[in-house]
Amino acid sequence: MEQLLEDIPTEPLYGLIAFTDFWNDFGFPSDSPHEVQGRWNSLGPQEYYTQENLERTIQRHQKWVENEIEEIKKTNCAGSS
C-alpha cells in the first residue's frame, strides 16, 4: 500500500482505478478505506472521477496505513510483555 501511495497516478481516472485494482486483488475487505463508484453508494462518474475525490481517497488511505501500523505496534507490544 505504501508503494501504491508513492506511485499513484495524479490523474483522477487512473489514480482511482489504481486504488480499485489494488483492493480488487484483496477481494475488497470490509476494513478497506477505498470507495468504489457505484458500489454501495450513489456517486456518479462526474462526482467520483474528480481531483478532489482522488485527494480524499489518498488521505483516507494514508490514514488507514497509519492506523494499521499503530495497531501492529500495539499488538507487538502487548505480545512482548
Secondary structure by P-SEA (a helix, b strand, c coil): caaaaacccccaaaaaaaaaaaaaaaccccccccccccccccccccccccaaaaaaaaaaaaaaaaaaaaaaaaaaaaaac
